[in-house]
């Protein structure tokens, strides 16, 4: 696949907002190449040899954290992962102090997840290296949207003109925000399906059609993206019960029948089986892309890390 | 031997009397002794020391009165002390300010009111009046000793930034206070709707992934307080309204004869929700920046005289509480030095007149508290500010005198600078 003559113009990847179609396609094309590599027995390249990748996770994560670790290792980087318990921050060191301390250890790439919206952007202003947002609060999760796009592109084809439904807890979902932005840039028709209490104010203005009736919302959809019901973020009663949510918004065979007969099902994980998705659908051999999403995740993160590393100024030269 | 100051060739603006003319003032022993167009370079000197000064055609107005200031004294002096707040006030042309009771310990007793008064008299350049906590410890459970604290000299009663949730207690406090005609201030907020929020609710907050406070949080508490003021006959100051609908509600109640006044934070006249922009923690305030329609409605309210007081809502916060992700950062913005420039910006934009800008920071609050200052007239205290309404300047937080630097005006272009400030006839600030 030919390289673009277009150079990726961003130092960090903080969100989908601010990217254009070329940026995204460049990352997806590189991701495609890494999918091929990852299917070989020898998965190792050395494009990041000598560079240090620091994973800084302020919020617990299994799959995103290991996905970035594997991506970094396969590219030949030295990978260090720190799970920073929020309690240590409570001891007095501020988030920015932590960032400055780690910055002094001269990482080349910093992957950050934080429970507060805007926190990754705040940190990116204080460090010298390239920063990847691995999820900030309820704001953005750009690598998830990119891996979802790569998954769709490889299985369904051109994203332009597809009808994609995103269902569930939109209000608390950074995945939804990033996906709506990305799918709009690539020309998909986006539908948001959620009860009113989980629909963000002004969501109609995001470039999406909002539905409360899941059956109507799913009509004619090519892709159905389910979201995790973020119970841990709910400090009030947004819903009467998980049971009622499953009744109206859980994806089962009957509701899925409202979408196109060939429609694919996606979920960013981890799933609450029986709450937002029925096991039979989640494990469906031909229609569920859920494990494939995980595979694409490693490839797209390799693409992101390589692209940003190439862009980074040579910070080592400061020593000279 | 008495000292006598003659200031001439000033544009005298006095919202209380409607005066707007070129002339001068004479003051001695801290009191204005003569005022008017007849005062000039030739005004007769008398025995003793005479200071004669040409004001260069700049504006001379009553010193500003600010009904909402927090310092860190007592309890958090690293944020701000009465002395440093006094410096900032003098530089901003504020000659009297009222401190909120949200300190540690809370100002909810005669002893604390007395402490603030003595301390302020001793260390601060400007006049400082304490308020009394409406409830003990601002916990919203037990009424404070309102009568005794009023006698000790509290300007009014308020629960500060801990609005009273218990409507029964609020009603009894108003009933009780109405017995001696005390003023109760209440910032309308419904904790059940605003707890844990960062900015105003709406499409912009949703895009940023931030929890928003719906305006209903303000409206519900406001309607409750207006209703209680109506039935109890208490004097109510609705503290820091931030929406168009709140102003309508206050005006409706006022038309019905309810003894209600309202204040607006200067930032609510200047910023809207979009200014929170890139998660700017200096823009995290209570009440939050609202919509542009709300901001415009408040400016119009100012023009028609519906707003009794504009306040700085000065709330110093140190970097360790602001250099955080916005959800974790503290609320509050400093404002003493930007109160007048924020209003003068609206004048420069021809949205309000100079008198309309100055009324809610001079005679408006003075008459609410029954203060003799806040007006240019013979016999009034010589609390004065001389300013150039047209000087453009760029606000740089590091150049502000407040001990904390959390100003949302940082980097903003403002119009109008204070040249000199007098308290009781003494110069407390002069721009070099």
Interface residues (C-beta under 8 A of the other chain):
Chain A: X94 X95 X96 X114 X116 X117 X118 X119 X121 X122 X136 X137 X138 X139 X140 X171 X174 X177 X200 X201 X202 X203 X205 X206 X235
Chain B: X196 X201 X202 X203 X204 X205 X206 X207 X208 X209 X210 X212 X278 X279 X320 X323 X324 X325 X326 X327 X328
